[in-house]
Amino acid sequence: MNEIISERIMTETKKERISILDAGCGEGSHLSSIQAKISKHHTGKALGVGIDISKEGISMASREYPNAVWCVTDIAHCPFASERFDYILNILSPSNYSEFIRMMADDGMVIKVIPNRDYLKELREAFYKEPNRQEYSNNNTLALFKSHFQLVDVKRVRYCFALDQISIEALLQMTPLSWGATGEEMEAFLQMNVAEITIDLTILFGKKPRR
């Protein structure tokens, strides 16, 4: 996924210096990976700014990735000037499209990553007993994005990812799919020794709507 996003930014940009905002950056790994690839393979420089409401996530990002700017803030009230960013990333995180449009340069792009129906399906099947909750559709999310931006491209990323026990435990703590599970349900899932987790995502590339 990060490779696809990096390649798109390098293909699109004509500027010597580009600015990238990761809205909902978490612990910063996605932005850092994208920023590093662009800086290595592109003649221009990439300024990375990551924001998140989680103080813990921003603290971790600032320790691990000192080459970007990290801020604790609410995406509904971003402390940045209008038309400040060439690219806004929004990876598996809530959005505020009015703020995104305000902060985007006129020739800027929003890159949003949303889950597809099979994303983490192993967890959904384990923790959601009702059949209607085991199925997921991103149709509403896609429609909302298209109502705010000119959709210029769509990429799908699907693969299975092998996890060891420690990584699965970390995933269970991170994903909202397990937040309503009891301790017994969490332990039962760990005892299943699931060998692979499904990653199934769609990457949306959007420009400002035509005036």
C-alpha positions in Angstrom: 0.0 0.0 0.0 2.7 2.5 1.0 4.5 1.6 -2.3 1.4 2.4 -4.4 0.9 5.8 -2.6 4.6 6.7 -2.9 4.7 5.9 -6.6 1.6 7.9 -7.2 2.9 11.0 -5.4 6.3 10.8 -7.3 4.4 10.4 -10.6 2.0 13.3 -9.9 4.3 15.9 -8.4 6.2 18.5 -10.5 7.4 20.6 -7.5 10.8 20.8 -6.0 9.4 20.6 -2.5 6.1 18.8 -1.6 4.2 18.8 1.7 2.3 15.8 2.9 -0.2 15.7 5.8 -1.1 12.4 7.3 -4.5 13.0 9.0 -4.9 10.2 11.6 -1.2 9.1 11.5 -1.2 6.8 14.5 2.3 5.9 15.4 3.7 7.4 12.2 5.0 4.4 10.3 3.0 4.9 7.1 4.0 8.6 6.7 7.6 7.9 7.5 7.8 5.0 5.0 6.2 7.2 2.2 8.3 10.2 3.0 11.6 8.1 3.0 10.8 6.5 -0.4 10.0 9.9 -2.0 13.1 11.5 -0.6 15.3 8.6 -1.8 13.9 8.3 -5.3 12.6 11.8 -6.2 14.6 14.9 -6.9 12.4 17.1 -4.7 12.1 17.0 -0.9 9.1 15.8 1.0 7.9 17.6 4.2 5.9 15.2 6.3 3.4 16.4 8.9 1.4 13.8 11.0 -1.6 14.6 13.2 -3.6 12.4 15.5 -5.8 12.8 18.5 -3.8 10.2 20.4 -1.1 11.6 22.5 0.5 8.2 22.9 0.6 7.7 19.1 2.2 11.1 18.5 4.7 10.6 21.3 5.8 7.3 19.7 6.0 8.8 16.2 8.1 11.7 17.4 10.6 9.3 19.1 10.8 6.8 16.2 10.6 9.2 13.2 12.3 12.5 13.9 12.4 13.7 10.2 8.7 14.7 10.3 6.5 17.1 12.3 4.1 15.5 14.7 1.1 17.2 16.3 -1.7 16.2 18.7 -4.8 17.7 17.3 -8.4 17.1 16.2 -8.9 16.8 12.5 -12.0 18.9 12.8 -9.9 21.9 13.9 -6.5 21.6 12.2 -3.9 24.3 13.1 -2.7 24.8 9.5 -3.1 27.5 6.9 -5.5 27.1 4.0 -4.1 25.5 0.8 -1.0 24.4 2.8 -0.6 20.8 1.7 0.0 19.1 -1.7 -1.1 15.7 -0.4 -3.4 14.7 2.4 -3.2 11.0 3.5 -6.1 9.5 5.4 -5.4 5.8 6.1 -8.0 3.8 7.9 -8.9 6.8 9.9 -11.9 9.2 10.4 -12.1 12.1 8.0 -13.2 15.7 8.0 -13.6 16.6 4.3 -14.3 20.3 4.8 -11.0 20.7 6.6 -9.2 18.6 4.0 -10.5 20.7 1.2 -9.5 23.9 3.1 -6.0 22.7 3.6 -5.4 21.2 0.1 -3.5 23.2 -2.5 -5.7 23.8 -5.6 -3.7 21.2 -7.5 -3.5 18.9 -4.4 -4.8 15.4 -3.8 -6.4 13.5 -1.0 -5.4 9.8 -0.7 -7.8 7.8 1.4 -7.5 4.1 2.3 -10.7 2.3 3.3 -11.3 -1.4 4.2 -13.0 -3.8 1.8 -15.4 -6.6 2.8 -12.6 -9.1 3.6 -10.4 -6.8 5.7 -9.5 -8.7 8.9 -12.3 -11.1 8.1 -10.8 -13.6 10.5 -11.4 -11.2 13.4 -14.8 -10.2 12.2 -15.9 -13.8 12.0 -14.5 -14.6 15.4 -16.0 -11.7 17.4 -19.2 -10.8 15.5 -21.8 -13.6 15.9 -24.6 -11.9 14.0 -24.4 -12.7 10.3 -25.1 -9.1 9.3 -22.1 -7.8 11.3 -19.8 -10.4 9.7 -20.4 -8.7 6.4 -18.9 -5.3 5.7 -19.6 -2.9 2.8 -17.7 0.3 2.1 -20.3 1.7 -0.3 -21.4 4.5 1.9 -17.8 5.6 2.6 -17.0 5.5 -1.2 -20.1 7.5 -2.0 -19.3 10.2 0.7 -15.8 10.5 -0.7 -17.1 10.9 -4.3 -19.6 13.6 -3.1 -16.7 15.8 -1.9 -13.8 15.1 -4.4 -13.3 14.4 -8.0 -12.3 10.7 -8.0 -9.3 10.3 -10.3 -8.2 6.8 -9.5 -8.9 3.7 -7.4 -6.5 0.9 -6.5 -7.3 -2.3 -4.6 -4.8 -4.1 -2.4 -5.5 -7.6 -1.2 -3.1 -10.1 0.4 -2.8 -12.5 3.4 -0.3 -11.6 6.1 1.4 -14.1 8.4 1.5 -13.0 12.0 3.2 -14.5 15.0 1.6 -14.7 18.4 3.0 -11.4 19.6 1.8 -9.6 16.5 -1.7 -11.0 16.8 -1.9 -9.9 20.4 -0.8 -6.4 19.3 -3.4 -6.4 16.5 -6.2 -7.4 18.9 -5.3 -4.4 21.1 -5.3 -2.0 18.1 -8.3 -2.9 16.0 -11.8 -1.7 16.9 -13.1 -5.2 15.7 -12.0 -6.6 19.1 -12.9 -3.7 21.4 -16.3 -5.2 22.4 -14.9 -8.7 22.9 -14.7 -10.3 26.3 -11.5 -11.6 27.8 -12.7 -15.1 27.2 -13.4 -14.4 23.5 -10.0 -12.8 23.1 -8.3 -15.8 24.7 -10.3 -18.2 22.6 -9.1 -16.4 19.4 -5.5 -16.6 20.5 -5.9 -20.3 21.1 -7.0 -20.8 17.5 -3.5 -20.0 16.4 -4.6 -18.2 13.3 -1.8 -18.4 10.8 -2.8 -15.6 8.5 -4.8 -12.4 8.5 -6.5 -11.0 5.4 -5.7 -7.4 4.3 -8.2 -6.1 1.8 -8.1 -2.4 1.1 -9.1 0.2 -1.5 -7.0 3.3 -2.1 -9.0 6.4 -3.3 -7.3 9.3 -5.1 -9.3 12.5 -5.2 -8.8 16.0 -6.4 -10.7 19.1 -5.4 -14.1 19.3 -7.2 -14.2 21.3 -10.4 -15.6 24.8 -9.8 
